[in-house]
Amino acid sequence: MEQRTARLTILIDPRKKRIFEEICAAQDLRSSQVVRKLIKQYIIEHAGNRPLPDWLTAQPGKSNSDAEAGKPEI
């Protein structure tokens, strides 16, 4: 599990930012939640042969012990 947070500053077209924030709000999500999810997906999809920590690849709502024991996701 992630222990700390770090700030990431990005520059984005104001029109895209407004639309993005509107969509996030409509889904009752904060924009930072969506950005973190996008970054996680990008890392997993583009890691190649790089080993990734279990906390990064674990399924939400599924404990690591369940994943290791091969228990099916409910």
N, C-alpha and C positions, 0 to 999 in steps of 0.2 A: 504494500500500500504506500502511496505517496506520503512523505512526511513533511515536506516543505513546499512552499510556493515561490516562484520566481516571476518577475514582471517581464512581459514581452510587449514591446511597443511596435505597432504596425501603422503604416500609412495606407489609407484606403479612400477611394473616391467617396465623397460625402453622400452621393445619391445611393450608392451600393450600401453604405453603412445604414442609412435610414431604412431602406427596404429590409436589410438583414435584421435590424432591431425590431421592425414591425412584425416580421415573420416569427422571430423568437418570442416576442411578447404574445402573439396569437397562440403559440404553443405552450405558454406559461413557462418559458425557459429564459434564463439570463444569457446574454450573448457570450459571456465568458464560458458558460457550460458547453455551449455548442462549439466554440473554438477549441476547447480542451478535447472534446470528442473527435473533432476533425483532425487535430494533431495526432491523437492516439491512433486513429485509423490510418493516417498517412505513414506513421512510423511502422506499424505492423505490415502494411502493404508494400513498403519499399525498403525494408530492413535487409533484404537479400539473405545472405548466410549469417548475418550478425546475430548472435544469441541475444534473446530478449528476456528480461526478468519475468517471473511468473505473475507478479502483480500487474504487469502491463498487458499480458495476454489472457488473464483470467476473465471468464464470462461474468457480467454483472449478476448479482443475486445467487451466485454459485461459489461456495467457499473453495479454497484451494484443496482442502482435504477431500471434498466431494470430487473435484476434478481429478485428483491423483488416484482416488479409489475407483474411478471409472463410473461413478454413479450418474444415471441419466438426469438431464435437466428437466425440471417439472414445469 
